[in-house]
């Protein structure tokens, strides 16, 4: 009876997805260990969007791709001789791809969600298929564990555009995390941190926390960031 029930019971996601994304095509989805990831195509413009736990994280639309690539290119251009870089969180992979194409650089791209790692392959047309490049290690792990246990030191550490109000992401804005990053940097290494457009209080709180670990910092205000 149990076997029969599993065969005839309708798939939960096939029932829920049309209600969550009305009028859109669900290209791919997976319930991963850390999050449920869905890739949806909008028939009106043909762009695809990656959702984690129903929150939009990445999209292959030109201006958004350029924004995520800039997050990767910016620190690589600031450092005089970057040799090893760490990107925390891959999303659609545009930031990791931007770092990976810099000559002479080895990239560690660390992502907590196994489902996001699989979904990033659907964005290969905008992320340079970084996951297949020989100078890239794509690692499924918590970034803090990676920093604690890998023993690696980096020229550049940067995160993708991860909002601290996403589930579990607040730890990537904590003093303890920034101190781990500082300890993993080479002597001339640098870390970049995207600041989300939150309230004045939250904005200043993140700045104060970052400056506690990195007292020598530059704030860049860019219209696309």
GITAMO-V311001 format. One record per residue. RES is the residue in three letters. SS is DSSP state (~ for helix, > for strand, _ for the rest). Layout:
# GITAMO-V311001
<<RES SS> <RES SS>>
This chain:
# GITAMO-V311001
<<UNK _> <UNK ~> <UNK ~> <UNK ~> <UNK ~> <UNK ~> <UNK ~> <UNK ~> <UNK _> <UNK _> <UNK _> <UNK ~> <UNK ~> <UNK ~> <UNK ~> <UNK ~> <UNK ~> <UNK ~> <UNK ~> <UNK ~> <UNK _> <UNK _> <UNK _> <UNK _> <UNK >> <UNK >> <UNK >> <UNK >> <UNK >> <UNK >> <UNK >> <UNK _> <UNK _> <UNK _> <UNK _> <UNK >> <UNK >> <UNK >> <UNK >> <UNK >> <UNK >> <UNK _> <UNK _> <UNK _> <UNK _> <UNK _> <UNK _> <UNK >> <UNK >> <UNK >> <UNK >> <UNK >> <UNK _> <UNK _> <UNK >> <UNK >> <UNK >> <UNK >> <UNK >> <UNK _> <UNK _> <UNK ~> <UNK ~> <UNK ~> <UNK ~> <UNK ~> <UNK ~> <UNK ~> <UNK ~> <UNK ~> <UNK ~> <UNK ~> <UNK ~> <UNK ~> <UNK ~> <UNK ~> <UNK ~> <UNK ~> <UNK _> <UNK _> <UNK _> <UNK _> <UNK _> <UNK >> <UNK >> <UNK >> <UNK >> <UNK >> <UNK _> <UNK _> <UNK _> <UNK _> <UNK _> <UNK ~> <UNK ~> <UNK ~> <UNK ~> <UNK ~> <UNK ~> <UNK ~> <UNK _> <UNK _> <UNK _> <UNK _> <UNK _> <UNK >> <UNK >> <UNK >> <UNK >> <UNK >> <UNK >> <UNK _> <UNK _> <UNK ~> <UNK ~> <UNK ~> <UNK ~> <UNK ~> <UNK ~> <UNK ~> <UNK ~> <UNK ~> <UNK ~> <UNK _> <UNK _> <UNK _> <UNK _> <UNK _> <UNK _> <UNK ~> <UNK ~> <UNK ~> <UNK _> <UNK _> <UNK _> <UNK >> <UNK >> <UNK >> <UNK >> <UNK >> <UNK _> <UNK _> <UNK ~> <UNK ~> <UNK ~> <UNK ~> <UNK ~> <UNK ~> <UNK ~> <UNK _> <UNK _> <UNK _> <UNK _> <UNK >> <UNK >> <UNK >> <UNK >> <UNK >> <UNK >> <UNK _> <UNK _> <UNK _> <UNK _> <UNK _> <UNK _> <UNK _> <UNK _> <UNK _> <UNK ~> <UNK ~> <UNK ~> <UNK ~> <UNK ~> <UNK _> <UNK ~> <UNK ~> <UNK ~> <UNK ~> <UNK ~> <UNK ~> <UNK ~> <UNK ~> <UNK ~> <UNK ~> <UNK >> <UNK >> <UNK >> <UNK >> <UNK >> <UNK >> <UNK >> <UNK >> <UNK _> <UNK _> <UNK _> <UNK _> <UNK _> <UNK _> <UNK _> <UNK ~> <UNK ~> <UNK ~> <UNK ~> <UNK ~> <UNK ~> <UNK ~> <UNK ~> <UNK ~> <UNK ~> <UNK ~> <UNK ~> <UNK ~> <UNK ~> <UNK _> <UNK _> <UNK _> <UNK _> <UNK _> <UNK _> <UNK _> <UNK _> <UNK _> <UNK _> <UNK _> <UNK _>>
